[in-house]
Amino acid sequence: MNFISTRGGEKVTGAQAVVKGLSVNGGLFVPEKFPVITEDEMTGMLEMNYPERAAKVLSKYFDEYDGGELLSALESAYAKFTGGDPAPLVRLDDGVYMLELWHGPTCAFKDMALTVLPYLLRKGCDICGIKEEILVLVATSGDTGKAALEGFRDANGIKIMVFYPSDGVSKMQKLQMCTQEGANVNVVAVKGNFDDCQTAVKEIFASEDCARELLARNVRLSSANSINFGRLAPQIAYYFSAYLDLVSSEQIKQGEEIDFAVPTGNFGNILAAYYAKQMGLPIRRLHCASNTNNVLTDFLSTGVYDMNREFYKTTSPSMDILLSSNLERLVFEISGRNAKLTAKRMSDLKNTGKYEITAEELEKISATFDGGFADEDECVEAMYDVFVDTGYTMDTHTGCAMKVAVDWFEKHKKEETNMVIVSTANPYKFPQDVLYAVTGNDVKDSFKGIKRLHAATAMAVPKCLKELRDKPVRFTRTADKKKLFEEVLEFLK
Ligand SMILES: *Cc1c(COP(=O)(O)O)cnc(C)c1O
């Protein structure tokens, strides 16, 4: 399977797409053609376990990887998850389900892909005959950083460096990153917000000077952000798996369409759902949920993407994003794969913070997508209502998706929808905010929040969060967003 750039010019293999991360002209790699999973193949997948289903989906894209080896890589990745099933589906009500993607080593859905990416990258380098050392650069709004650090820690021939916004992540997220173990890792805070981090990292990728300086040190860059197709592919798998679980538990018939509501920041998770639909998964609608930073909600209703607006820090920090990178992949598809037009729009976005799609294109998007958002109070209400009605506790990001799903139910006949709400983080990752939502109690300290939340919900506290309190902090550097490359060179010394 070959991959092309959303901005034209390049054609690469799957291994090359993973190794490069981003195309040289700044475009994102997309499959030249979507592979299809047929009804018969779906029937065959009903009996499979999660790693086998994921191997089936991934092998469609990564045909130059050895199938048996891919399966064992997936088996060892998902063996790091607790509870047996890495992506369990929990029934909340008739036709309403939670797809829990946070049972991995760092308690957020990023683990679904970042436990697998090191294999795809390491193997990809071998397939491409790359001899240099690989440096993975990550810009994070909180959860990607930790999941990537954990996934790549002590990986052979790979170093990893994470940049996070100094005031833009939760205390637990920061502690998780700054206490990271491993000889090949580095973590730096950046003065600014997530968009500043992401833009600065993308500039390093795009700079020929940086590439030259790195090559002189025998180093090549790669990315673990969701702009890397190696991040997206493992995410496609859980949409298939959730669907298959609904069929095998006889909640739906094979072929029946379902909806997903997805808490969205960089548009990676929901894009993976769209890709699953392109591959033949019977998806009816995708509900894109934002927080107060509702640039995507506006885009999905007006066709105008405009990031010239105030940036809010919210209790769902992993969605505090105004520049949703993966939207480029959707815009590319609905333009009829017009690379020139996509490149023009992305350059408008860079220069003016804004671009617009046509009415016909918006109509095409609206056939599948709709958008909504939850402000801070609405998110709290959604979490509280579900907790009181069902005893189910969700995190703040998932709370935004819940609000958007409930809005949909109110406007449409609920009976006609099978809604899967994608649950992206363990509630204990945001203990104070979740505690406040479900009990009204406000505590100043995260660990006290964990204790009280446990008392209120009786939900098990994950070991990796509990033990953070006693772990030594290893990383304390803060850098100016203009000076990130200097930090990189310092790390490579
Ligand atoms: C990253 C993240 C999101 C947003 O996912 P995107 O792929 O960036 O849209 C939502 N919730 C949580 C908990 C996250 O970590």
The ligand as an ORCA input file, in Angstrom:
! r2SCAN-3c Opt
* xyz 0 1
  C      -5.811     13.452     22.886
  C      -7.069     13.383     23.627
  C      -8.292     13.762     23.048
  C      -8.372     14.328     21.659
  O      -8.044     13.383     20.673
  P      -7.625     13.879     19.196
  O      -7.176     12.661     18.504
  O      -6.522     14.879     19.401
  O      -8.823     14.502     18.604
  C      -9.438     13.598     23.797
  N      -9.405     13.134     25.058
  C      -8.261     12.760     25.653
  C      -8.291     12.270     27.053
  C      -7.055     12.873     24.959
  O      -5.914     12.496     25.562
*
